[in-house]
Amino acid sequence: MTTQSTNSGPPYTVTYKNTTVNTTGNVPVDSATYQTGATVVVKGNTGNLSWPPYNLVSWNTQDNGGFYGGGGGTSYALGSTLTISGNVVLYGTWQ
């Protein structure tokens, strides 16, 4: 018996990036790969990023210079979910 793959598209990744050089700690790492339509829980501050006096409040699909509400992109709260439609890069936003 032959089974047919239900994969839709190539495996996609979620990458977290820091938006400022003034922080300590590490961005979260998501080593999983995802298929189109997969629901992913956005990581919290698992690497203990710190930029006193600011707090990491969300991740955004656009590098807005690090500050919350600083521009475009889609913002995701820590622990929220997103739906995969391709590779995703998320930039830390601070408030």
N, C-alpha and C positions, 0 to 999 in steps of 0.2 A: 504494500500500500504506500502511495506517495502522498505526503502532506505538502500543502502549499503555504508559503510564508505569508503571514498577515502583516509583515512590516510595511509601513507606508513611508517611503523615502529613506534616505541614509540615516545613520544614527547622528543625533545632534547633541551638542554639549551646552552646559551653562557655566560661564566663567565669571568670576567676581574680580573686580579691579578696584584698587584704591585710587582716590581722586586727589590726594595731596601727599607730599613727601614729609609732612610734619607729623605723621602718626607713628605710633608704636603698635606692635602686635602684627597679626597676619590676616589677610583676607581669607574667607572661607574657601575651601576646595570642594568641588563637586566632581568626583571622578566617574560618575555614572554617565551613560549615554542614553538618549531618549528618542523615541519615534514621534513623528508628527501626531499631535493630538494628546500626547501624554500630559498629565497634570503634575507639576513639580512644586514642592514646597520651597519657598524662597528661604534661604538660610538666614539665621540670625547672626549675631556677633560672636560666632564660635571661635574666632581667632583673637578675641579680646583687643580689637582695634581701639585705639585711644588717641584723641586729639583734644586735650583740655583747652578751653572749657567746654567744648562741643560734645554732643552725643551722636552716635550713628543712629539715624532714625529710619532710614529706608535705603532701597537700592533703586537705581534708575537706569533705563536703557540708553540714556545719553549722558555723557560727561558734562555736568553743569557746573564745573568748577568746585564741586564738593558741597555746595550749600543747598539746602532744601528749598524747593520752589524757585531755583535759579535758572530755569529755562524749560526746554521741551522734553521730549521723551515720555516714557511711561514709568510711573513710580510704583514700586511694590513695597508694602510694609514688610518688616521683618516677620517671617512666619506665614505670610500670605501665600497664595498660589498663583501660578501662571501656567498657561497652556502653550506647549511647544509647537512652533510652526517653522523653526529653523534654529540655527545656532543663536544663543542669547549671551550677550555680554552685559553685566550689571555693574554699575558704578556706585560706590558708597555716597550717600548724601548725609550731611551733618546739620545739626541745628543746636 
